[in-house]
Amino acid sequence: MNFEKINFKNASGYELSGRLELPADRHPHNYAVFAHCFTCSKNFSATKNISRALTTAGFGVLRFDFTGLGDSDGDFADTNFSGNVDDLIAAIDFLKMNYQAPTLLVGHSLGGAAVIYASEKADSIKAVATIGAPSDTKHVRHLFGDQLQAIVENGEATVQLSGRPFKIKEQLLNDLNEQKVTQTLKNLRKPVLIMHSPQDNTVGIQHAEKLYHAALHPKSFVSLDGADHLLMNKKDSKYVGEVIAGWSSRYIDVKEDISLASRQNVVASLDNESLFTTQMRAGKHYLTADEPTSIGGNDFGPTPYELLSSGLAACTVMTIQMYARRKKWLIENVECHVDYDKQHALDCENCEDDHAKIDTFTREIKITSDLDEKQLKRILQIADKCPVHKTLHSETQVITKLID
């Protein structure tokens, strides 16, 4: 997984701290923005797990701290729901100016309500997903408990939320009272996915029902049966990310993988804009080859020599296990570690001459078994007989021609 630490300013001039996570093996096909739950942060466990599931599916995901939370500037006490929406718009604009306009918004809890509002203001957003979102922002007031009256009477009060003290001002209550989530959703002409747990004790399942009835088609509901509101079980949050990725693919443009056809067993394709990132098909299997960033690549896949070394390693363990099974010798596991380099030939007389260097594969084999010393010695002899090893030692030829 690749990531970039980023900072951008909101409409009030505060600098917000974010993390842009990118796929490890390709350029993002789309970008998404994630809005975390009330008083949470970009580093909350569910936020990270959902974002990484989306990244695995090819999205670039920006998760950031709302004003006054985490590493972002500002005073949380002076923020409100409307400010969170403004922060989301700032995040969308940042991606649009510096990367690519996002097409997907994902929001958890109150963040889910915020993405509904933000998506109405952002033309690039093609799909919206909410997780445990309230249908009415006034619902948040119950979190303030017996301090609610103190906030009204004194204009502010300190409230314990998730074990941490937060100063809450009356302006937040007033702002929450003014929001009409279901009405905004009724006017939204974009696909919506509503995800909610029937066992959610913080935001009851009835909120999901109200959101679903308010939304226009195409709309979808997915039950997160057994999950808690904060998705503390990693399996739940990972599942949420995977479902959002699959669902959204019907509503956003995802560039299809290049279909590589060939009469040969292996084909590689590299266009002018991809640096060294090479799309490959070996038999029925697709993979990516690349070069490190240090020499101008994207590091989205193994280098050609790493692929060659991989062939030697794979063939070695296959050959050993094949021989052991035929001899009925139990080898619980065999590992083959291969490194490639150019080294001076043994007993080299002209070691200062670069032409005296030869291609060298260093192979280390680890065997988990109860084989005796004689059997292990035989296994090493068999390793040298693996087909790829023999090919590397034999005289080979490459016949090249142009085709249409």
Beta strands, then each sheet from edge to edge (+ up, - down):
strand 1: 2-9
strand 2: 15-22
strand 3: 30-35
strand 4: 59-64
strand 5: 104-108
strand 6: 127-131
strand 7: 156-161
strand 8: 164-169
strand 9: 192-196
strand 10: 219-223
strand 11: 266-269
strand 12: 278-282
strand 13: 285-289
strand 14: 331-344
strand 15: 357-369
sheet 1: 1+ 2- 4+ 3+ 5+ 6+ 9+ 10+
sheet 2: 7+ 8-
sheet 3: 11+ 12- 13+
sheet 4: 14+ 15-
end
